Amino acid sequence: MENDKKIIFSATQPSGKITLGNYLGAMRNWVRLQDDYNALYCVADMHAITVRQNPADLRRQSMELFAQFIACGLDPEKSIIFIQSHVPQHAELAWILNCYTMYGELSRMTQFKDKSASHADNVNAGLFTYPALMAADILLYGTHCVPVGEDQRQHVELARNIAQRFNSVYGDVFTMPEAVIPKVAARVMSLSEPEKKMSKSNPNENSYVLVMDKPDAIMRKFKRAVTDSEGGIYRSPEKPGVSNLIEIYSAVTGKTFEEVENEFAGKGYGDFKPAVGEAVVECLRPIREETERLLADKASLEALYRQGAEKAANIAYKTLRKVHKKVGFASR
Ligand code: TRP
C-alpha cells in the first residue's frame, strides 16, 4: 500500500444477489475511491451466517460477489480485495473487541432489533455481537474512512466508541474511523413500488434489477415499471416512478436530469421505459459477462482471492500482534 494515502475499508455480505441499486449506490463509488485511497474491499461471509444460510448457496454467492467486485472495476492491483473468513485475524480481533463492547450498546443497535424481529426463531449471539466483528474488520487495517450507506452509520459509530474505549486504556492502538456516506448517492427505488428502496428481499421479482439479470429480463422489468397516468417525463414528488426512472437513466448514461427531461420531452412512457431498459442493459452487460468469465476460470479466481487474503493478513496480523501485547496475552 502507498503510504501517503488514507485507508478505506468497506464490505458487503454475500447473503443474496447484487442489485442495480447496490451497484449504482455503493460499488460504483468504491471503484472511484480506489485511486485516492488505499482501499480494502471485503466479502463479509462471516457476517452472513448470523442468519441461517444454505451452505452451497453461501459458497456460490461469496464467489459470485468476489467476481462481481472485480468485474465492476475493483482492481486487485490497486486495492486489497478478499473474503473475510480467509483472514482469521477478523475473528480473533472480534473476540477481543467483544470484551470491550457493552451489552447496552449492542442492545441499542437498530439493525439488531430489526433482525431479531424478522428472525425471531434464531436470535443468536452472533447476530447480537455482529457490530464487534464489523469493528474488527474496520480497526484491523488502521482504516480512516468507511464508505457505507446510512443504515450502517450506527455500526461505524459503535466501532469508534470501541476504538476510543480501547485506546483510552492502552494508548493509541486503533485509528479512529469515520463513516463516509455519499451525499448524492444514486438512490434507486423499487420499480413496482417507487416509494420504497429497490431491494432483493422484495417478494416481487419485477421490483428489482439484478446485476446478473439477462437483457430480456431487464427489458421486461423496465417495461412493467410502475409510472402514473399523467404522462409527462419530468421529475416531481408526485411522480415517484418516473422520477426513479429518470434518475436511473441519468446514473447509467451520465446525462444530467435536465438533459434526460429534454431528450424525452413530448415523448410517452412507451418510448421512455424501453430506453431506460436498454441503457441499463448496456451498463450491466460488461459486468455480467466479466463475472461469468471469472467464475468459469476457477483457478484464476482462486489465485485472486488468495492473493487478496494474503495481503490483508499481512496488515491485520501486525495490528493483532499489537493488541495481544496490550491486553496481556503471552507472546507466541
Ligand atoms: N454490515 C455491512 C452491511 O451489511 C457489511 C460490513 C461488514 C461492513 N463489515 C463491514 C461494512 C465493515 C463496512 C465496514 O452492509
Residues whose N, C-alpha, C, O or C-beta is under 5 A from the ligand:
A	BS01	LIG	F9 S10 A11 T12 Q13 A44 H47 M134 D137 V146 V148
